[in-house]
Amino acid sequence: MASSAAAGRVSDQEPTQTRRRERRPARQTVRTGECDTPRVARKLRSIEQVHFSVDELTQVVARMTRLTSAEDGWINVIPKINDNDEKPTSLGFLTLLGGGGPGVTMCTWVPAYHGRRGLMRPSLGITHVTGHRVFADLHRLAVAIPETWFVEQDHPRRGLVLRISSDEPHEQVLEWALRALSALNSPQLIRAWRADVYLPVEP
């Protein structure tokens, strides 16, 4: 599913990665009635930045496999338009559903997980700045959404949210996402790709 058009917009480079930690402050003890109720400190979630090209997806696919096994974490995939933005994104799936995206065209992948309603299928969300729904645009640009994927949301401001078939290979999902982002970013030149990997919470 790799797109030659997308490949043409990406500079040749070796995949690289950096890691940082996102630390949230510990919660304080609160008094409820006659009892002191301790609040549990929030755990750390590590963030890895992986720089990759459309010709070498191995590192990102490996992290998709890891998150799938853990049923935790998410990956933001960002097309690099300029050279001066390496700040990690904080956008997750729930933020995408509620709107308030970062003002750039990017996607968020979330693995399947077991919740209160049973098994939730993997999801792929695309935030964009087109100002309109993009389902028809993607079909017109020859990036049709696979028939086995379910369109959960297609909103001018909140973006596109897809539920993916659980048996869909990670590499094919990633390739489709890169093609879709390349099409929606056109005619801007994509210089490179970056994945912000929000790893499973440490025990």
Secondary structure, DSSP 8 states (H G I E B T S, - for coil): ---HHHHHTS-----EEEEEEE-------EEETTEEE-------EEEEEEEEBTTB-HHHHHHHHHHHHHT--EEEEEEE-SSS--------HHHHHH----SS-EEEEE--EEETTEEE--EEEEE--SSS--HHHHHHTT----TTSEEEEEETTTEEEEE--TTS-HHHHHHHHHHHHHHHHTTS---EEEEEEE-----
